[in-house]
Amino acid sequence: MSDLSLMPMTALAFPDISPIALQLGPIAIHWYGVGYIVGILFAWWYAKRLVSNDALWLAGQPRPQKLDIDDFVMWAAIGVVLGGRVGYILFYDLPRYLANPLDIFKVWEGGMSFHGGFLGTTLAMIFFARSRKIPVWTMFDVVAAGVPVALGLVRIANFINSELWGRPTDHSWGVIFPTGGPIPRHPSQLYEAFLEGFVLFIVLIVLIFAAKRLKRPGFIAGTFVFGYGLSRIAAEFFREPDAQIGYLAGNWLTMGMVLSVPMVLAGLAAMGWSLRKRMA
């Protein structure tokens, strides 16, 4: 690797984009919040399109209806926000919150975990599906199909916020982040937006519309979980670990990797189970 002292000469300038998307008097609307809202609204619209397209399903195959999707939006939002917050507290910064319990409610200071949000939303889907007598795996498939778009938007917001930046690099596309010190770093947020957002969404589109995998409950959800876990592990090799945790082993193993390995295994298991299951 080149001398770190030479890196700033080839670094890209950080774009001059305010983290605040819109200021209405004392009310500030941040890009981070916009990413979550637009992502949830897109997933809502997309799910309704999927359940109303008969060509994607077996004749008579039980599935959510449009009204079910409308009703689930609030459940999903609560699962994402509550699960994401609790997950961050438990997985990434528990000692701080044990010492300062009131900080738990300071959500404006940040602190959300995808893995926590994933678990929160999964529980919300299970409870909702059972209350409506909807096949749980089919509910998983419909919701998972649109999630990559939200992931991509939130990662772009992370970049705009100059947070969760990458490890030092001497590559020409390294960025000097305002909060990341004087040396160029990998724009790992954009790597994640590309892998977890764009690539994963395209893969799911092909499986849904070309391979008709919604006809096999669990396959789309399994692909999403597997794809996200694999993408996150790959991105973690370029992402700076959280300062309060650091590396768990050597200078490569991170908490994000540890939490993503079970997702890869669970996704593979779900896809295998889906393919082995006899179709109606």
Salt bridges, closest charged atoms under 4 A:
ASP54 OD1 - ARG63 NH2 2.48
ASP68 OD1 - ARG132 NH1 2.78
ASP70 OD1 - LYS48 NZ 3.05
ASP71 OD2 - ARG132 NH2 2.78
ASP93 OD2 - ARG96 NH1 3.94
ASP103 OD2 - ARG96 NE 3.42
ASP103 OD1 - LYS106 NZ 3.07
GLU109 OE1 - ARG96 NH2 3.04
GLU192 OE1 - ARG155 NH2 3.32
GLU192 OE1 - ARG232 NE 3.88
GLU192 OE2 - ARG239 NH1 3.15
GLU196 OE1 - ARG155 NE 3.31
GLU236 OE2 - ARG232 NE 2.73
GLU236 OE2 - ARG239 NH1 3.74
GLU240 OE1 - ARG185 NH1 3.34
